[in-house]
Amino acid sequence: MKGRAVKLAALIVLLGLVGALGFSLYGYLEFTKPGPLRDPAVVLLPKGAGSARIAQVLTEAGAVRDGLVFRIGVRLSGASRDLKAGEYRLAAHTSPQAIMKLLISGKTVVRRITTAEGLTSQQILDIVNEAEGLTGEVATVPEGTLLPETYHYSWGDSRQDVVNRMRRSMERVLTGLWDARAKGLPISDPYQAVILASIVEKETAVAEERPHIAGVFINRLRKGMRLQSDPTVAYGLGRDGYTLDRPLTRKDLKTWSAFNTYVIDGLPPRPIANPGKASIEAALNPLSTKDLYFVADGTGGHAFARTLSEHNRNVRKWRRIQSKTKKATQ
């Protein structure tokens, strides 16, 4: 009897070992073989989630077949505390093991915010506030302190951090361009350069024209002539950080505001938008020209003039173009 009992115990142990080996082999194969995702997918793992919660999210997303296998595989790999939260893009049929390695790497989805040149600070803050995946509130910022370009972020990043990066980018670009500025400009400091650059930015969408537009304004400043820039009027008549959204009238041009360069001398008290790098560079290295005037030419650009009589001829041409366009659309 004793011998039979020993044999039976040995058989039970052997069966247990075989079962454990079989389960281990099953688990290893499940952990390393291609996953069930048929198409690429994006999963969001919340901050503070442990391996159990992560396994649940991955299972619900259809990225793994068995959450328990994923948890055991992570634990046996010694990576339970190394999985990082965030938004991840998974390729089709990514294995649980490969998912684990991705979560350890922390290579989350890179999102982008792009802000166009010439937007007001409030308009840029609107874009930041509407960006999916960012968190927290953001404080208002002075006009002209945000550099328009594309910024990368990850899900869960702070809105304020993104805005702070925009401000640092503007400071860095402005410092470099100020140091490389042309000599003898009627601009006393970098802040005035941003003010002028913001007007240049709003006056033309044609990149090649920016230095020429800046050259005209520099000439007018040197001669003590008023800038007479329509965008400054529109900014002064706007409300709550937004530019006026209707065509200007002759009455508008005569209405006093600190920004109406038809009635004030020199530059307005602050920028009217956030200029891009190219406009700042144009303001600090303007085209050497004798032109004092410009007006739209009907092609998207401008006609430039040295004298008032020449400018008036260009204005009449522009008005004829406007008249024909109006009739054609009636």
Secondary structure, DSSP 8 states (H G I E B T S, - for coil): -HHHHHHHHHHHHHHHHHHHHHHHHHHHHHHHS--S-SS-EEEEE-TT--HHHHHHHHHHTTS-S-HHHHHHHHHHTT-TTT---EEEEE-TT--HHHHHHHHHHT----EEEE--TT--HHHHHHHHHHSTT-BS------TT-S--SEEEE-TT-BHHHHHHHHHHHHHHHHHHHHHT--TT-S--SHHHHHHHHHHHHHH-S-GGGHHHHHHHHHHHHHHT-----HHHHHHHH--TT----S---HHHHHS--TT-TTTSSSS-SS-SS---HHHHHHHHS-------EEEE-SSSSEEEESSHHHHHHHHHHHHHHHHHHHHHH-
